[in-house]
Amino acid sequence: MPSDFRASPRTARAPEGRTNLARSLHIPKIKEFAEIVLRDGTTLKGHVFIDVTSRMQDMLNAGGAFFPMVDEHDEVHLINKAAVMRMRPYDG
């Protein structure tokens, strides 16, 4: 390990002049209002978070079994993608 890089138990940071790879690969997200119908017939309305370069269906097809949704009462839900029967943008 180079002598200019030391990590303490509380914090770690990249040496001067080096970029943080995670930050440079970050893709911003947008908040989309959606209506989600689950397999059991439950209908949820709220915001989902999608990469600015993607569509809702891309988010459903991406890796990971769950996605977050914030409902109309500002409660956060983790939705199992396998339970989603239909999801569409909701206009109102």
Protein Blocks (a to p, Z undefined) as FASTA:
>chain_A
ZZkbccdfkbccddehiacfklmmpccddddddddddfkopacdddddddfkbcfklmmm
mgcjbdcdddfkopacdddfklpmbdcddfZZ
